[in-house]
């Protein structure tokens, strides 16, 4: 608890994440270097002058999670094409009325209008599927931070308590650019029919783009208490109340084809937005620490979280939906929440550490933590 602070202070820090990796795909290797720097923490602690006890106020910003990754794909796939997915009616671009059909990524398998098939696997191709060059650039970015304020006090001799309020805000972005190119002109069977004065042609490339942008925010409240029965021993407990995160997702997808005659299809695009909320479970902690006053200390803590209490709420943005759509969302919500309660467990996490500070201020630290799986299956 911050009531134990012996003086006012401030802090500021920066966090840099750099990924230098080699991706292997279909026998080819590509090297990428990705770097991003963010403010990691900014804090102020003010110890209010008191005659007895202590009273401490403060606040700041903490970067709680940051992950950035970029993957490159480059290879010749002899077995599969991205277009194999589009023949499924439930895929983003699939079905007879879907974008994949409109850009000739799929077509009727045997010209009878019975089944859809990849444009590279049509019965009219005498040599069948001969492979395709594939290229991809996949980016994942995640940044989560919390702004918080707190107050802590020694309200009785050797009994300290504190509360904090927080505002969590985060963004997650997934971006995929994927392209298949017939670099070796393996497909020249004229399966794309004539259009006006343009004769029949074939596929040169198919380009797919997916973007999923997620933004979320929520408010949190925590409280804790510490008791010092003797000078070198502390016993504490804390609780973090359930936090409700409000989530907004925006999806964009596009698909188009280029043909051997240097023309291209119209770009087919998909836009969608979805708003919902997630309630994360409460967290309960107990801990104790001991220091000998000469640089050595040990600590242990136990934490209880019931992940089965996680809940989804799909009723945030239903004003423009039909009663049937609202009923469908409610049924999905109930099914998912029931699955969460059935699949996820209550867990008890254990943590311990020991440290020793040498005379030259170098600190030796060792620790152990046990985090059981929240999944009932494992």
N, C-alpha and C positions, 0 to 999 in steps of 0.2 A: 504494500500500500504506500502511496506517495507521501502519506503523513510522516513516514520515517525519514524523508529527505532532510538533510541537515543544513542546506543552504539553497538559495535561488540559483538557477542555471538555465542555459539555453543550449540547443544542439541543432546542427544542420548536417545533412549528408546527401551524397549522390550515389546512385547505383548504376553500374554499366554492365550490360550483358552482351557478350560476344560469342557467337557460334561460328566456329570454323570446322566444317565437316565435309566428308566425301559421301555422296549418295551413289549407290549401285542399283542399276535398273536394267534388267534384260542383258546383263553382261557388260554394260557400259558404266563408267564412273564419271561423275561430275563433282567438282569442288565448289563450295559456296562459302562466303564470308559475310555474316550478318551481325550488325552491332546496333545497340540502342542505349541511350543514357536517359535516366529519369531522376527527378528528386526523390530520395528515399525517405527522408524524415526531416521534419522541421518542428521543433518543440520549445516550449517555454514553461519553466517551473518557477513559481513565485512563492517564497516562504513568507507569509504574513507575520510581522513582528507580534509576538504574544508574551504575556507575563509568565504563564505556565502552559504546558502542553504544546501543541503545534496546530497550525492551520495552513494548508498549502493549496494553492490554486494553480491551474495550468491548462494547457491545451496544445494542439499541434496537428500535424499531418504525418501519416505513416503509410508508406507503400507496402501493402500487405502481400501482393502477388504481382509478378511480372514475368512473362514468358514470350519470347519472340523466336520464330523459327521459319526458315525458308528451305524448301526442298525442290530440287531440279530433277526432271526425268528426261531421259534421252535414250531411245532404243528401238530395235526392230522386233515387233511382237509377231511371232509366227502362229500364235494360237487364238488370240482374242482381239476384239476391237471394242472401243467404247460404244459403238453403235449396237452391239449385242444387247446392251441394257435398254435401249430405246424401243425395242419391239414389245416390251412389257407395258400394258395399258396404264399401270399404276406408277410408272416412272415419271419424273418431272416433265419430260418432253415426249412421252410415249403415246401410243394409240394412234388410230387412224386420223383423229382430229388434232393430234399433237404437233408440236413444232418440228420434231424429227422427221415426220412424214412430209411436211411442207418443204423441208430443205433437202429432201432425198437422202437423208441419213438412213432411213428404212423405206421399204417398199413391199408390195405384195410378193410373196415368195415365188409364186408360179403364175402370176398375172390373172388369177381367177378370183381374187378378192377374198380368199379364205384366211390366210395367215400372213402376219407381218414378219419380215426377216431383215437382217442387216443388209445394207446396200451392197456389201462385199460378198454376201453369201446367196444371192439370188440364183434360182435354178437356171436362169438365162446365161449365167457365166459358165462357159465350158470348163474353165480351170478351177472353179470354186474359189475358196478363200486362200490367198497366197501370202498373207501377212501384211503388215502395215507399219510404217515409221511413226513413232509416238514421241511427243514432246510435252513437257508439263512444267509449270512453275506454281508451287503451292506455298502460300504464306499463312502462318498462324500468328496472331498477335493478341496478347492478353495483358491488361493493366488494371489492377484493383487497388484502391487507396481508401483510407479512412481519415476523416477529420473528427477530432474528439476534444471535449472539454471535461475537466474533472475538478473535484473538490475533495479534500481529505483532511481529517482532524484526529487529534488524540482527545477524545471526548471524556475519557476517564484515565486514571493513571495506568500507563502501559497497555491501554486498549485503543487501537487505532482503527478507523473506519474510513472508507472512501466510496464515492460513486462517480460514474462517468457516463456521458452521453456521446454517442457517435453517429456520424453520417457516412455510410459506405457508398462509394460510387465506382463503377467499373465499366470497361468496354472490352469486348471480345470480337475479333475480326478474323474471318476465314475467307481466303481469296484463292480460287483455283483457275488457272488458264491451262487448257488442255487442247492439244491439236494433233490430228492424225493427217499425215501427208503421204500421198502416193509418189514418193520421190523417184521410184524406178519404173513408173508407168506400167505397173502390173495389171491395172484395171483400165482397159480401153475397149470395152464391149458395147459402148453406146447405150447403157441402161437408162440414162437420163433422156427422156423423149424430146423430140424436136419441139421448138417453141417459136411459132411464127416463121420468120426467115432463118432462124438459127437451127442448124441440123442437130440430130441426136449427138450427145456427148457423154462424158463420164466424170466421175468424181476425181478431183485433184486433192482437195483437203477439206476437212471438217473441223471447225473451231468451236470449242465449248468454253463458256465462262460461267463460274458460280461465285457469288458473293453473299456471305451471311454476316450481317453486322448486328451485334447484340449490345445493348446498353441497359444497365440496371442500377438501382439505388435502393437504399433502405436505411432505417434508423435502428440504433441499438442502445441498450442500457445494461450496465454492469454495476455490481456492488461487491464490496469485500470487507473483511474485518481481520485484524491481526492482534493476537494477544502475546505479550512478552512476559511469561511468568518469572523469568530471571533474565539477566542482562544479555546472555549469549544465546538464548533460545527464543525462537518465534514459531507460533502456531497460527495458521491462517485458513480462511475459507472464503470462497467467492462464488458468485452465480452470475451467469450471463443469460438474460431473458431471451426468449425466442425472437428472432429477427425476421421480418417480412421484407423480402426483396421484390421490387416491382421491375419487371423485365419487359423490354420492347425489342422485338426482332424484326429486321428488314431483310428480305431475300430478293436477290436479283439474279436472273439467269439469262443467258443468250446463246444462240446457236445459229450458225450459218455455214454454207458450203461454197467452195470455189470449184469451178469445173475446168476440164481440159481445154475448153475453148476460150479461156480467160474471162468468162463471165462469172457471176456469183449469184447466189440466191438472196432473197430478202432476209434480213436478220430477224429471227424470231426471238421475242423477249418475254420474260415472265417477271412480274413484280408481285410481292405479297408482304403484308405486315401482320404481326401477331403480338398481342400484349397479354401478359399473364403475370401471376405472382407466385413466389415460392416462400414458404415459411420454414425456416431452419430451426432445429430443436434447441432447447435450452442446454447450457453446459454448467455442471456443478464440479467444484474443485475443492480439495482439502490438501494442505501441505504443511511441512515443518522444516525448519532449518536450524543448524547449530554452527556457531563459530567460536573458536577459542580465543579470539582477540589478538592472535599472533600470526594471522595470515592464512589459517586453515579453516575450511568450512565444508559442511556436507548438507545436502537437502534432499527431500523426497516429496513426491506429490502423487495424488490419485485423482483421476478425472472421469466423470460419468456423463455419457451422451447417449440418448436414445434416438438413433437415426430413423427408427420406425415412425417417429412423430413428424417427419418431413411431410409437407403437404403442398400440392399444387392447386392453384385457383385460376380457372380459365374464364371467369366471369368479369374480367376487368373492362373489356371493350366489346360489348354486345349490342350497342344501340342500333347498328345498321344491319344486324343479322335477322334472319327469319326465325320464327318459333322453332321450326325444324332444326335449323343450324344450332340454335341455343341448346335444344334438347340433346343434340349430338355431342356438343362440347361438354355438357354436364355428365353425360354417360361416360365419355372419355376420361373426364376428371375423376369420377368415382372409381373407374376401373384402374387408373394409374395409382391413385392414392391407396386403393386396396392392395395393389401389387407391392407398393413401397412398404406398407405395414407387414406384409407377409414375407418380403425378401430381406428387409434390413433389420438389424438387431440393435439392442442396447449394448454398449461396450464400456469397459472400464480400462482406461489407459493408465499406465504406470510410468513414472519418470523419476530418475535420481541422478545426483551429480556430486562430485567432490572436487575441491580446488585448493590450491596452495599458492600464495604469493611469495616469491623469493625476495630477498633484500634489495635486488636491483629492479624491483617492480615487474619482473616477468612472472606471469601467472600460469601455473600448470592446472589443466582442467581435464577431468574425465567424467563421462556420463553414460547412462544406460536408459533406454526407453523401450517400452513394450506397448505396441498398438495393435490389438486384435482386429481382424477384419470386421467391417460393419455388415458384410454380406452373410446371411444365414447359411449359405451353401458351404462356406469355407471355415 
